[in-house]
Amino acid sequence: MNEENCNVVGKILNCAVEESAMTDGKPDADKMKPICFDTCQHVYRIMGATVAPAFSCGKELM
């Protein structure tokens, strides 16, 4: 932990998902309902809907 800015650095040792949160053998975020910490409001938020596919939504701008 960095005492100046309270940043914590760690190493992920394991990641697990219950079978009920899987679709076609892959983790399904809609079923998992992951949360994240909002550092501006100091609250935890449930992550929401997909807004665009990765690596392709900006291609038309190139």
C-alpha positions in Angstrom: 0.0 0.0 0.0 1.2 3.5 -0.9 0.7 5.7 2.2 0.7 8.9 0.1 -2.3 8.1 -2.1 -3.8 4.9 -0.5 -3.2 2.9 -3.7 -3.0 -0.8 -3.1 -1.3 -3.1 -5.6 -1.9 -6.8 -5.5 -1.7 -10.0 -7.5 -4.8 -12.0 -8.5 -4.2 -15.6 -7.4 -7.5 -17.1 -8.4 -10.8 -16.3 -10.1 -13.9 -18.4 -9.9 -17.5 -18.2 -11.3 -20.5 -20.3 -10.2 -22.0 -22.5 -12.9 -25.2 -20.5 -12.6 -23.3 -17.4 -13.8 -22.0 -19.1 -17.0 -23.4 -19.1 -20.5 -21.9 -21.6 -23.1 -19.0 -22.3 -20.8 -18.0 -18.6 -20.4 -18.6 -16.2 -17.5 -21.7 -14.1 -18.2 -21.5 -10.6 -16.7 -25.3 -10.2 -16.9 -25.7 -13.2 -14.6 -22.8 -12.3 -12.4 -23.9 -8.7 -11.7 -20.4 -7.4 -11.0 -19.8 -4.4 -8.9 -17.2 -1.6 -9.0 -16.2 1.2 -6.6 -17.0 4.7 -7.7 -14.1 6.8 -6.4 -15.9 10.1 -7.0 -19.1 9.3 -5.1 -17.6 6.7 -2.7 -20.2 4.1 -3.5 -20.3 0.7 -5.0 -22.2 0.4 -8.3 -23.6 -2.6 -10.2 -22.0 -2.6 -13.6 -24.6 -2.2 -16.4 -25.5 -3.1 -19.9 -23.1 -3.5 -22.8 -22.7 -0.3 -24.8 -20.5 -1.3 -27.7 -18.4 -4.2 -28.9 -14.7 -3.9 -28.1 -12.1 -3.2 -30.8 -14.7 -2.4 -33.5 -17.0 0.4 -32.4 -14.5 3.1 -33.6 -13.5 1.6 -36.9 -15.9 3.9 -38.9 -14.0 6.9 -37.5 -10.7 5.8 -38.9 
